[in-house]
Amino acid sequence: MASDASVGEPAAASSCPGIFARAWAKAVSGTSYLPMTQAQLEALLQRLTERLAAALRAEPFDPRIGHQVGAELVAAHIASAEGLGRTVEVIQLRLVRDLGLVADDVEDRMARLLATVATGYAHALRDRTLDEQESIRRAAMVARAQAERALRDSESRFRHQATHDPLTDLPNRTLFTERLAAAIGEPGRGADRVGVCFLDLDRFKVVNDSLGHQVGDALLVSVARRLRRALGEHLVARLGGDEFVILVERTARVDDVVEVAEAALAAVGEPALVDGHELTVTASIGIVERAVAGTTPGELMRAADSTLHWAKAAGGARWSIFDPDRHRTELAGYAISAAIPIAIDRGEFFLDYQPLTSLRDGSLVGVEALVRWHHPELGILRPDTFIGLAEETGLIVRLGGWVLAEACREAESWSAGGGPAPFVSVNLAVRQVHRPGLVQEVRGLLRRTGLPPERLQLEITESTMMSTAEEPVRALRVLADLGVRIAIDDFGTGYCNLAYLRDLPVTELKVAGEFVAGLRAPAVDPASRTDERILASLVSLAHALDLTVTAEGVETAGQADRLRAIGCDAGQGWYFGRPGPADRLPGRAPALSTAAVGPDGSGRV
């Protein structure tokens, strides 16, 4: 009777679970990604095979073992539909045979066991899917939380970067501008005053160039720390590079800001040990203090910047206070210098000429070309209005080139009524003398205009001639060899060594008007006699070097007579003629004349 209710022992002693487990492993291999070796898979399936066999033999029969087997298959990642299908197929076809199981109801038990295996498999797969979905959901929530936290941190850093300098941790230009705008535009503060100190380290580039940018950055950090410590009640910001700015709110007078500037200079000047280097630096500060009403942050900063440059130009290591009159003058100067190139193109410049007259016979020996500007808004501008600006900006090279070309062009057509035609004398700026192409420029002008070289005189300043640079002197020698006259202008105002003139290609000295002015006093005046002796010595030494001498600033007949008596060759000044167009040049100056004197006492206008 027992054989009707249970599964019997194996029919063949040689049958074992290992044979079936290997067949099962072969069937499911490749149906899913299995994170185990083939041997590990066979060991797992052999254990499950033994549990299935035990379930089929058990009395009473309990198919729930199939649920556990199905769940373990899923847990082992045999979790695809194909894997389940092959599992059911191999169990149904081979389990009973391979294990030699015999019983009257074995097929019924097998069917019920397979059903529970499939059910357990499905439930486990569903649970795993739900678990994976939950894990994904939680992972997504964690990732989103991390992303939001990273975004907040990033925004915060963008704000530890948008408003603060990353090197010194001081407020940067953005934050300073916001605070300055608030100090000016906040309601109810229209009656307040505000001050700004614009600070720049002196010669900071030397630190970077000699010790490296790493030391330079460390020095900036040290300076920032000292400024913050000394001026803690005020906003100190770094604008960039070695520029710092200090906001002084609710000032009562400019002295309040001066005190802050002096404290800042003292803090910067403290010796600092930076990367093993003991460094001491100075700073320059531009100070602006004014009522907040009627001003803007931009105007304040521009004014402070200009004032900083004044402090720099004065030698540095100091503060300067904004001067509105000086500022207006500089702005007007910038406007004039910016208009020079356009004025040249429009033909707004023209030349006047002043006579250079022989003191022996009163004949016209030469003329000096003096540039004028017919400004469309400001009228006729004298050279002292724009020449200095042109030299500062480098525009003097183009303007001086135009003057030289125009003077050569006009002088070529002059005649002297039967006598030798006068030469034209043109001033050369320092930048022109140092230009590599000076010789080629002059040669080309002489060739194009047809002006003989001996009728061109180039006037060079005393400081230019005393330069140690060899190239400019070599260029002047070449021009002198061509026949061009070379004169030293305003001689006596510098530090010229007469002995040095022996080796220079100079043909004429133009004595500065300061010496000639002393000759206006009576000859018995001691100071006048001293000036006369100085002039006589200069003339004597110049003649010993085969140089001619022209005295500038001659304004009276008495001066002309005394200059003639000491042997001076020529004179220039209002006594002999005012500057004017070429067609008004005199052929011969009167022996005696009463001439007006220029407002500055100068003979050249």
PAKOL-759478 format. One record per residue (C-alpha): residue in one letter; x, y, z. Coordinates in steps of 0.25 Angstrom, whole numbers, plus 2048, in hexadecimal, padded with zeros to 3 digits. Example, Ala and Ser with C-alpha at 12.3 -4.5 7.8 and 13.67 -1.06 7.14 Angstrom:
// PAKOL-759478
+---+-----+-----+-----+
| r |   X |   Y |   Z |
+---+-----+-----+-----+
| A | 831 | 7EE | 81F |
| S | 837 | 7FC | 81D |
+---+-----+-----+-----+
This chain:
// PAKOL-759478
+---+-----+-----+-----+
| r |   X |   Y |   Z |
+---+-----+-----+-----+
| M | 800 | 800 | 800 |
| A | 80C | 809 | 803 |
| S | 810 | 809 | 7F4 |
| D | 802 | 80F | 7F0 |
| A | 804 | 81B | 7F9 |
| S | 813 | 81F | 7F8 |
| V | 81E | 820 | 7EE |
| G | 828 | 815 | 7EF |
| E | 837 | 814 | 7F0 |
| P | 83F | 816 | 7E3 |
| A | 83E | 80A | 7D9 |
| A | 84D | 80B | 7D6 |
| A | 857 | 80D | 7E0 |
| S | 860 | 814 | 7D6 |
| S | 856 | 820 | 7D5 |
| C | 859 | 82D | 7DD |
| P | 855 | 83B | 7DE |
| G | 862 | 840 | 7D7 |
| I | 85F | 83A | 7CA |
| F | 851 | 842 | 7CA |
| A | 858 | 84F | 7CF |
| R | 862 | 84F | 7C4 |
| A | 857 | 84D | 7BA |
| W | 84F | 858 | 7C1 |
| A | 85B | 862 | 7C1 |
| K | 85D | 85F | 7B2 |
| A | 84F | 863 | 7AF |
| V | 84E | 870 | 7B7 |
| S | 85C | 875 | 7B3 |
| G | 85B | 881 | 7AA |
| T | 84D | 884 | 7AD |
| S | 851 | 88F | 7B7 |
| Y | 85E | 896 | 7BD |
| L | 863 | 88D | 7C8 |
| P | 86D | 893 | 7D1 |
| M | 873 | 885 | 7D4 |
| T | 87C | 87B | 7CE |
| Q | 877 | 86E | 7C7 |
| A | 87B | 866 | 7D3 |
| Q | 874 | 86F | 7DD |
| L | 867 | 86E | 7D4 |
| E | 868 | 85F | 7D4 |
| A | 86A | 85E | 7E3 |
| L | 85E | 868 | 7E5 |
| L | 855 | 860 | 7DC |
| Q | 859 | 852 | 7E2 |
| R | 855 | 858 | 7F0 |
| L | 847 | 85C | 7EA |
| T | 846 | 84E | 7E3 |
| E | 848 | 847 | 7F0 |
| R | 83D | 850 | 7F6 |
| L | 833 | 84D | 7EA |
| A | 836 | 83E | 7EB |
| A | 834 | 83E | 7FA |
| A | 826 | 845 | 7F8 |
| L | 822 | 83B | 7EE |
| R | 825 | 82F | 7F8 |
| A | 81F | 836 | 804 |
| E | 813 | 831 | 80B |
| P | 80A | 838 | 80C |
| F | 80E | 83F | 7FF |
| D | 810 | 84E | 801 |
| P | 811 | 856 | 7F4 |
| R | 815 | 863 | 7FB |
| I | 824 | 85F | 7F9 |
| G | 822 | 863 | 7EB |
| H | 81F | 872 | 7F0 |
| Q | 82D | 872 | 7F6 |
| V | 834 | 86C | 7EA |
| G | 82E | 876 | 7E1 |
| A | 831 | 882 | 7EA |
| E | 840 | 87D | 7EB |
| L | 841 | 87C | 7DC |
| V | 83D | 88B | 7DB |
| A | 846 | 88E | 7E7 |
| A | 851 | 887 | 7DF |
| H | 84E | 891 | 7D3 |
| I | 848 | 885 | 7CB |
| A | 83D | 88F | 7C9 |
| S | 838 | 88F | 7BA |
| A | 82C | 889 | 7B4 |
| E | 835 | 880 | 7AB |
| G | 83D | 87C | 7B8 |
| L | 82F | 878 | 7BE |
| G | 82B | 871 | 7B2 |
| R | 837 | 868 | 7B1 |
| T | 837 | 865 | 7C0 |
| V | 828 | 860 | 7BF |
| E | 82C | 858 | 7B2 |
| V | 838 | 851 | 7B8 |
| I | 831 | 84E | 7C5 |
| Q | 825 | 848 | 7BE |
| L | 82D | 840 | 7B4 |
| R | 839 | 83B | 7BC |
| L | 838 | 83D | 7CB |
| V | 830 | 830 | 7CE |
| R | 838 | 828 | 7C3 |
| D | 846 | 82D | 7C8 |
| L | 843 | 82B | 7D6 |
| G | 83C | 81D | 7D4 |
| L | 830 | 822 | 7DC |
| V | 824 | 818 | 7DA |
| A | 816 | 819 | 7E0 |
| D | 807 | 818 | 7DC |
| D | 804 | 827 | 7DE |
| V | 812 | 82C | 7DA |
| E | 80D | 833 | 7CE |
| D | 802 | 83A | 7D6 |
| R | 80C | 83E | 7E0 |
| M | 815 | 843 | 7D5 |
| A | 80A | 84C | 7CF |
| R | 807 | 852 | 7DD |
| L | 816 | 854 | 7E0 |
| L | 818 | 85B | 7D3 |
| A | 80C | 864 | 7D5 |
| T | 812 | 869 | 7E3 |
| V | 820 | 86B | 7DD |
| A | 81A | 874 | 7D2 |
| T | 811 | 87B | 7DC |
| G | 81D | 87D | 7E6 |
| Y | 825 | 881 | 7DA |
| A | 81B | 88B | 7D6 |
| H | 818 | 891 | 7E4 |
| A | 827 | 892 | 7E6 |
| L | 829 | 899 | 7D9 |
| R | 81E | 8A3 | 7DC |
| D | 824 | 8A6 | 7E9 |
| R | 831 | 8A8 | 7E4 |
| T | 82C | 8B1 | 7D9 |
| L | 824 | 8B9 | 7E4 |
| D | 831 | 8B9 | 7EC |
| E | 839 | 8BE | 7E0 |
| Q | 82F | 8C9 | 7DD |
| E | 82F | 8CD | 7EC |
| S | 83E | 8CD | 7EB |
| I | 83E | 8D5 | 7DF |
| R | 834 | 8DF | 7E5 |
| R | 83C | 8E0 | 7F1 |
| A | 849 | 8E2 | 7E9 |
| A | 842 | 8ED | 7E1 |
| M | 83D | 8F4 | 7EE |
| V | 84C | 8F3 | 7F3 |
| A | 851 | 8F8 | 7E6 |
| R | 847 | 903 | 7E5 |
| A | 84A | 907 | 7F4 |
| Q | 859 | 907 | 7F1 |
| A | 857 | 90F | 7E4 |
| E | 84F | 919 | 7EB |
| R | 859 | 91A | 7F6 |
| A | 865 | 91B | 7EC |
| L | 85D | 926 | 7E5 |
| R | 85B | 92D | 7F1 |
| D | 86A | 92C | 7F5 |
| S | 86D | 930 | 7E6 |
| E | 864 | 93C | 7E7 |
| S | 86A | 940 | 7F4 |
| R | 878 | 93F | 7EF |
| F | 874 | 947 | 7E2 |
| R | 86E | 951 | 7EB |
| H | 880 | 94D | 7F6 |
| Q | 884 | 951 | 7E7 |
| A | 87A | 95C | 7E1 |
| T | 87C | 966 | 7EC |
| H | 889 | 962 | 7F2 |
| D | 897 | 962 | 7ED |
| P | 89C | 953 | 7ED |
| L | 8AB | 957 | 7F0 |
| T | 8A9 | 960 | 7FC |
| D | 89B | 95D | 800 |
| L | 898 | 96C | 800 |
| P | 88B | 972 | 7F9 |
| N | 88D | 973 | 7EB |
| R | 889 | 97E | 7E1 |
| T | 87B | 979 | 7E0 |
| L | 878 | 97A | 7EF |
| F | 87F | 987 | 7F0 |
| T | 877 | 98D | 7E5 |
| E | 86A | 988 | 7EB |
| R | 86E | 98E | 7F9 |
| L | 873 | 99B | 7F2 |
| A | 866 | 99C | 7EB |
| A | 85E | 999 | 7F7 |
| A | 866 | 9A4 | 7FF |
| I | 862 | 9AE | 7F4 |
| G | 854 | 9AA | 7F0 |
| E | 84E | 9A5 | 7FD |
| P | 842 | 9AE | 800 |
| G | 844 | 9B8 | 80B |
| R | 853 | 9B9 | 809 |
| G | 853 | 9C5 | 7FF |
| A | 859 | 9CE | 809 |
| D | 864 | 9C4 | 80C |
| R | 873 | 9C5 | 807 |
| V | 87B | 9B9 | 803 |
| G | 88A | 9B7 | 800 |
| V | 892 | 9AD | 7F8 |
| C | 8A1 | 9A9 | 7F9 |
| F | 8A6 | 9A3 | 7EC |
| L | 8B3 | 99C | 7F0 |
| D | 8BE | 996 | 7E7 |
| L | 8CB | 98F | 7EB |
| D | 8D7 | 996 | 7E6 |
| R | 8E0 | 98E | 7DD |
| F | 8D9 | 981 | 7E0 |
| K | 8DD | 97C | 7D2 |
| V | 8EC | 97B | 7D7 |
| V | 8E8 | 971 | 7E2 |
| N | 8E1 | 968 | 7D7 |
| D | 8EC | 96A | 7CD |
| S | 8F7 | 967 | 7D7 |
| L | 8F1 | 95D | 7E1 |
| G | 8E6 | 957 | 7DA |
| H | 8D7 | 958 | 7DA |
| Q | 8D6 | 94E | 7E5 |
| V | 8DD | 958 | 7EE |
| G | 8D5 | 964 | 7E8 |
| D | 8C8 | 95D | 7EC |
| A | 8CD | 95A | 7FA |
| L | 8D0 | 969 | 7FB |
| L | 8C2 | 96D | 7F7 |
| V | 8BC | 963 | 801 |
| S | 8C5 | 96A | 80C |
| V | 8C1 | 978 | 807 |
| A | 8B3 | 974 | 807 |
| R | 8B4 | 96E | 815 |
| R | 8BB | 97B | 81B |
| L | 8B1 | 984 | 814 |
| R | 8A5 | 97D | 81A |
| R | 8AB | 97D | 828 |
| A | 8AE | 98C | 827 |
| L | 8A1 | 990 | 821 |
| G | 897 | 986 | 826 |
| E | 88C | 990 | 827 |
| H | 88D | 994 | 819 |
| L | 88A | 98B | 80C |
| V | 897 | 987 | 806 |
| A | 896 | 980 | 7F8 |
| R | 8A0 | 97B | 7EE |
| L | 89D | 980 | 7E0 |
| G | 8A8 | 977 | 7D9 |
| G | 8B7 | 976 | 7D8 |
| D | 8BD | 97F | 7E2 |
| E | 8B1 | 989 | 7E3 |
| F | 8A9 | 98A | 7F0 |
| V | 89E | 994 | 7F3 |
| I | 898 | 999 | 801 |
| L | 88A | 99E | 803 |
| V | 889 | 9A9 | 80E |
| E | 87A | 9AB | 810 |
| R | 873 | 9B7 | 817 |
| T | 880 | 9C0 | 817 |
| A | 87F | 9CE | 81D |
| R | 88B | 9D4 | 815 |
| V | 896 | 9D0 | 80C |
| D | 8A0 | 9CE | 818 |
| D | 897 | 9C2 | 81D |
| V | 89C | 9BB | 810 |
| V | 8AA | 9C0 | 811 |
| E | 8AB | 9B9 | 81E |
| V | 8A7 | 9AC | 818 |
| A | 8B1 | 9AE | 80D |
| E | 8BC | 9B0 | 816 |
| A | 8B8 | 9A4 | 81F |
| A | 8B8 | 99C | 812 |
| L | 8C6 | 9A1 | 80E |
| A | 8CB | 99D | 81B |
| A | 8C5 | 98F | 81B |
| V | 8CB | 98D | 80D |
| G | 8D8 | 992 | 811 |
| E | 8DA | 988 | 81C |
| P | 8E6 | 97E | 819 |
| A | 8E0 | 970 | 815 |
| L | 8E7 | 962 | 815 |
| V | 8E2 | 95B | 808 |
| D | 8E7 | 94E | 804 |
| G | 8F4 | 950 | 80B |
| H | 8F6 | 95E | 805 |
| E | 8F5 | 96B | 80E |
| L | 8ED | 975 | 805 |
| T | 8E9 | 983 | 807 |
| V | 8E0 | 98A | 7FD |
| T | 8DA | 998 | 7FC |
| A | 8CD | 99C | 7F6 |
| S | 8C6 | 9A8 | 7EF |
| I | 8B8 | 9AC | 7F2 |
| G | 8AE | 9B5 | 7EB |
| I | 8A4 | 9BC | 7F4 |
| V | 896 | 9C0 | 7F1 |
| E | 88C | 9C6 | 7FB |
| R | 87F | 9CD | 7F7 |
| A | 870 | 9CE | 7FA |
| V | 868 | 9C2 | 7F5 |
| A | 85E | 9CB | 7EF |
| G | 861 | 9CC | 7E0 |
| T | 86B | 9C2 | 7DE |
| T | 86C | 9B3 | 7D9 |
| P | 875 | 9A8 | 7DD |
| G | 87B | 9A9 | 7CF |
| E | 87F | 9B7 | 7D1 |
| L | 885 | 9B5 | 7DE |
| M | 88D | 9A9 | 7D9 |
| R | 892 | 9B1 | 7CD |
| A | 896 | 9BD | 7D6 |
| A | 89D | 9B4 | 7E0 |
| D | 8A4 | 9AD | 7D4 |
| S | 8A9 | 9BA | 7CE |
| T | 8AE | 9BF | 7DC |
| L | 8B5 | 9B2 | 7DE |
| H | 8BD | 9B5 | 7D2 |
| W | 8C1 | 9C2 | 7D7 |
| A | 8C6 | 9BC | 7E4 |
| K | 8CE | 9B2 | 7DB |
| A | 8D4 | 9BD | 7D2 |
| A | 8D8 | 9C5 | 7DF |
| G | 8E1 | 9BA | 7E2 |
| G | 8D8 | 9B0 | 7EA |
| A | 8D8 | 9AC | 7F8 |
| R | 8CE | 9B7 | 7FB |
| W | 8BF | 9BB | 7F9 |
| S | 8B9 | 9C6 | 7F0 |
| I | 8AB | 9CD | 7F2 |
| F | 8A2 | 9CE | 7E6 |
| D | 8A3 | 9DC | 7DF |
| P | 897 | 9DF | 7D6 |
| D | 89E | 9EA | 7CF |
| R | 8AA | 9E2 | 7CC |
| H | 8A1 | 9D7 | 7C8 |
| R | 89A | 9E0 | 7BE |
| T | 8A7 | 9E4 | 7B8 |
| E | 8AC | 9D6 | 7B6 |
| L | 89F | 9D2 | 7AF |
| A | 8A0 | 9DE | 7A6 |
| G | 8AE | 9D9 | 7A3 |
| Y | 8AA | 9CB | 7A0 |
| A | 89F | 9D1 | 796 |
| I | 8AA | 9D9 | 78F |
| S | 8B4 | 9CE | 78E |
| A | 8A9 | 9C4 | 789 |
| A | 8A6 | 9CF | 77E |
| I | 8B4 | 9D0 | 779 |
| P | 8B4 | 9C5 | 76E |
| I | 8A6 | 9CA | 769 |
| A | 8AB | 9D8 | 768 |
| I | 8B7 | 9D4 | 760 |
| D | 8AE | 9CD | 756 |
| R | 8A5 | 9D9 | 755 |
| G | 8B0 | 9E3 | 753 |
| E | 8AE | 9EB | 760 |
| F | 8BC | 9ED | 763 |
| F | 8C5 | 9F8 | 75C |
| L | 8D2 | 9FE | 75E |
| D | 8D7 | A0C | 762 |
| Y | 8E5 | A10 | 760 |
| Q | 8EE | A19 | 769 |
| P | 8FA | A20 | 763 |
| L | 908 | A1D | 767 |
| T | 910 | A29 | 764 |
| S | 91F | A2C | 762 |
| L | 924 | A35 | 76D |
| R | 92F | A3A | 764 |
| D | 927 | A40 | 759 |
| G | 918 | A3D | 75C |
| S | 916 | A34 | 751 |
| L | 90C | A28 | 752 |
| V | 915 | A1C | 753 |
| G | 90A | A12 | 757 |
| V | 8FC | A0F | 75D |
| E | 8F7 | A06 | 768 |
| A | 8EA | 9FE | 764 |
| L | 8E0 | 9FF | 76F |
| V | 8D3 | 9F6 | 76E |
| R | 8C5 | 9FC | 771 |
| W | 8B8 | 9F5 | 772 |
| H | 8AB | 9FB | 76C |
| H | 8A2 | 9F3 | 776 |
| P | 893 | 9F4 | 771 |
| E | 88E | 9F6 | 77F |
| L | 899 | 9FC | 787 |
| G | 89F | A05 | 77C |
| I | 8AE | A07 | 77A |
| L | 8B6 | 9FF | 783 |
| R | 8C5 | A02 | 787 |
| P | 8CF | 9F6 | 787 |
| D | 8D0 | 9F6 | 796 |
| T | 8C1 | 9F2 | 796 |
| F | 8C3 | 9E5 | 78F |
| I | 8D2 | 9E2 | 78D |
| G | 8D4 | 9DC | 79B |
| L | 8C8 | 9D3 | 799 |
| A | 8CC | 9CE | 78C |
| E | 8DA | 9CB | 792 |
| E | 8D3 | 9C3 | 79D |
| T | 8CB | 9BB | 794 |
| G | 8D5 | 9B9 | 789 |
| L | 8CD | 9C0 | 77F |
| I | 8D8 | 9CA | 77E |
| V | 8DF | 9C1 | 774 |
| R | 8D4 | 9C2 | 76A |
| L | 8D1 | 9D1 | 76D |
| G | 8E0 | 9D4 | 76D |
| G | 8E1 | 9CD | 75F |
| W | 8D6 | 9D5 | 75A |
| V | 8DD | 9E2 | 75F |
| L | 8EB | 9DE | 758 |
| A | 8E4 | 9DA | 74B |
| E | 8DC | 9E7 | 74A |
| A | 8E8 | 9F0 | 74E |
| C | 8F1 | 9EA | 743 |
| R | 8E5 | 9EB | 739 |
| E | 8E3 | 9FA | 73C |
| A | 8F2 | 9FD | 73D |
| E | 8F6 | 9F8 | 730 |
| S | 8EE | A03 | 729 |
| W | 8F4 | A0F | 731 |
| S | 8FE | A19 | 72B |
| A | 906 | A24 | 732 |
| G | 905 | A2F | 727 |
| G | 913 | A2C | 721 |
| G | 91A | A27 | 72D |
| P | 91A | A19 | 733 |
| A | 90D | A13 | 737 |
| P | 90A | A11 | 746 |
| F | 90B | A04 | 74C |
| V | 8FF | 9FE | 754 |
| S | 901 | 9F9 | 762 |
| V | 8F8 | 9ED | 767 |
| N | 8F8 | 9E8 | 775 |
| L | 8F9 | 9D9 | 777 |
| A | 8F3 | 9D2 | 783 |
| V | 8FB | 9C8 | 78A |
| R | 8F2 | 9BC | 784 |
| Q | 8F5 | 9C1 | 776 |
| V | 904 | 9C2 | 779 |
| H | 904 | 9B3 | 77E |
| R | 8FC | 9AE | 772 |
| P | 904 | 9A4 | 76A |
| G | 8FF | 9AA | 75D |
| L | 902 | 9B9 | 75F |
| V | 90D | 9B9 | 755 |
| Q | 905 | 9B3 | 74A |
| E | 8F9 | 9BC | 74E |
| V | 902 | 9C9 | 74C |
| R | 908 | 9C4 | 73F |
| G | 8FB | 9C1 | 739 |
| L | 8F5 | 9CE | 73D |
| L | 901 | 9D6 | 737 |
| R | 900 | 9CD | 72A |
| R | 8F1 | 9CF | 728 |
| T | 8F1 | 9DE | 72C |
| G | 8FE | 9E2 | 725 |
| L | 903 | 9EA | 731 |
| P | 912 | 9EA | 732 |
| P | 917 | 9E3 | 73F |
| E | 91F | 9F0 | 743 |
| R | 911 | 9F7 | 744 |
| L | 90C | 9EE | 74F |
| Q | 90F | 9EF | 75D |
| L | 90B | 9E5 | 767 |
| E | 90A | 9EA | 776 |
| I | 90D | 9E0 | 781 |
| T | 90B | 9E2 | 78F |
| E | 917 | 9E2 | 798 |
| S | 913 | 9D6 | 7A0 |
| T | 911 | 9CE | 793 |
| M | 91F | 9D1 | 78E |
| M | 925 | 9CD | 79B |
| S | 91F | 9BF | 79B |
| T | 928 | 9B4 | 79B |
| A | 921 | 9AC | 790 |
| E | 92A | 9AB | 785 |
| E | 91F | 9A9 | 77A |
| P | 919 | 9B6 | 77A |
| V | 927 | 9BD | 77A |
| R | 92B | 9B4 | 76E |
| A | 91E | 9B8 | 767 |
| L | 921 | 9C7 | 769 |
| R | 92F | 9C5 | 764 |
| V | 92A | 9BF | 757 |
| L | 920 | 9CB | 755 |
| A | 92B | 9D5 | 758 |
| D | 934 | 9CE | 74E |
| L | 929 | 9D1 | 744 |
| G | 92A | 9E0 | 747 |
| V | 91E | 9E1 | 751 |
| R | 920 | 9EB | 75C |
| I | 91F | 9E5 | 76A |
| A | 91C | 9EF | 775 |
| I | 91B | 9ED | 784 |
| D | 90E | 9F5 | 789 |
| D | 90D | 9FC | 797 |
| F | 91C | 9FA | 799 |
| G | 920 | 9FD | 7A8 |
| T | 913 | 9F8 | 7AE |
| G | 919 | 9EA | 7B0 |
| Y | 926 | 9E3 | 7B3 |
| C | 92D | 9E4 | 7A6 |
| N | 93C | 9E2 | 7A6 |
| L | 942 | 9EB | 79C |
| A | 94E | 9E2 | 79A |
| Y | 944 | 9D7 | 797 |
| L | 940 | 9DF | 78B |
| R | 94D | 9DD | 784 |
| D | 948 | 9CF | 780 |
| L | 93A | 9D2 | 77C |
| P | 935 | 9D7 | 76F |
| V | 930 | 9E4 | 774 |
| T | 931 | 9F1 | 76B |
| E | 92A | 9FB | 774 |
| L | 926 | 9FE | 783 |
| K | 919 | A05 | 786 |
| V | 91B | A0C | 793 |
| A | 90F | A0B | 79C |
| G | 908 | A18 | 79E |
| E | 90A | A18 | 7AD |
| F | 918 | A1D | 7AB |
| V | 914 | A27 | 7A1 |
| A | 909 | A2D | 7AA |
| G | 914 | A32 | 7B4 |
| L | 919 | A3B | 7A9 |
| R | 90C | A44 | 7AA |
| A | 912 | A4A | 7B7 |
| P | 91C | A55 | 7B6 |
| A | 92A | A51 | 7B3 |
| V | 92E | A56 | 7C1 |
| D | 925 | A4D | 7C8 |
| P | 92D | A42 | 7CE |
| A | 924 | A36 | 7CB |
| S | 923 | A3B | 7BD |
| R | 932 | A3C | 7BC |
| T | 933 | A2D | 7C1 |
| D | 929 | A29 | 7B6 |
| E | 931 | A30 | 7AC |
| R | 93E | A2A | 7B0 |
| I | 938 | A1C | 7B0 |
| L | 933 | A1E | 7A2 |
| A | 940 | A24 | 79D |
| S | 947 | A17 | 7A2 |
| L | 93D | A0E | 79B |
| V | 93E | A15 | 78E |
| S | 94E | A15 | 78F |
| L | 94E | A06 | 792 |
| A | 943 | A03 | 787 |
| H | 94C | A0B | 77D |
| A | 958 | A03 | 781 |
| L | 950 | 9F6 | 77D |
| D | 94C | 9FD | 770 |
| L | 93E | 9FE | 774 |
| T | 935 | A0A | 772 |
| V | 92C | A10 | 77D |
| T | 91E | A15 | 77C |
| A | 918 | A1C | 788 |
| E | 909 | A19 | 78B |
| G | 900 | A23 | 792 |
| V | 905 | A30 | 78C |
| E | 8FB | A3A | 78F |
| T | 902 | A48 | 78F |
| A | 90C | A4F | 787 |
| G | 915 | A50 | 793 |
| Q | 916 | A41 | 794 |
| A | 919 | A40 | 786 |
| D | 924 | A4A | 787 |
| R | 92B | A43 | 793 |
| L | 929 | A36 | 78C |
| R | 930 | A3B | 77F |
| A | 93B | A41 | 788 |
| I | 93F | A34 | 78E |
| G | 93F | A2D | 781 |
| C | 932 | A26 | 780 |
| D | 92F | A22 | 772 |
| A | 91F | A23 | 771 |
| G | 913 | A26 | 779 |
| Q | 905 | A21 | 77A |
| G | 8FA | A28 | 781 |
| W | 8EE | A32 | 780 |
| Y | 8F8 | A3D | 77E |
| F | 8FB | A37 | 770 |
| G | 8ED | A33 | 76D |
| R | 8E1 | A2B | 772 |
| P | 8DE | A1D | 76D |
| G | 8D5 | A1E | 761 |
| P | 8D2 | A18 | 753 |
| A | 8DE | A16 | 749 |
| D | 8D9 | A21 | 740 |
| R | 8DB | A2B | 74B |
| L | 8E9 | A28 | 74E |
| P | 8F2 | A35 | 74E |
| G | 8FE | A35 | 745 |
| R | 906 | A3E | 74E |
| A | 904 | A42 | 75D |
| P | 905 | A51 | 761 |
| A | 911 | A54 | 769 |
| L | 909 | A5A | 774 |
| S | 8FA | A58 | 777 |
| T | 8F1 | A58 | 782 |
| A | 8EB | A4A | 783 |
| A | 8E0 | A44 | 78C |
| V | 8E4 | A3A | 796 |
| G | 8DC | A2D | 797 |
| P | 8D3 | A2A | 7A4 |
| D | 8DD | A20 | 7A8 |
| G | 8EA | A28 | 7A5 |
| S | 8ED | A1E | 79A |
| G | 8F2 | A21 | 78C |
| R | 8EB | A14 | 787 |
| V | 8DC | A13 | 787 |
+---+-----+-----+-----+
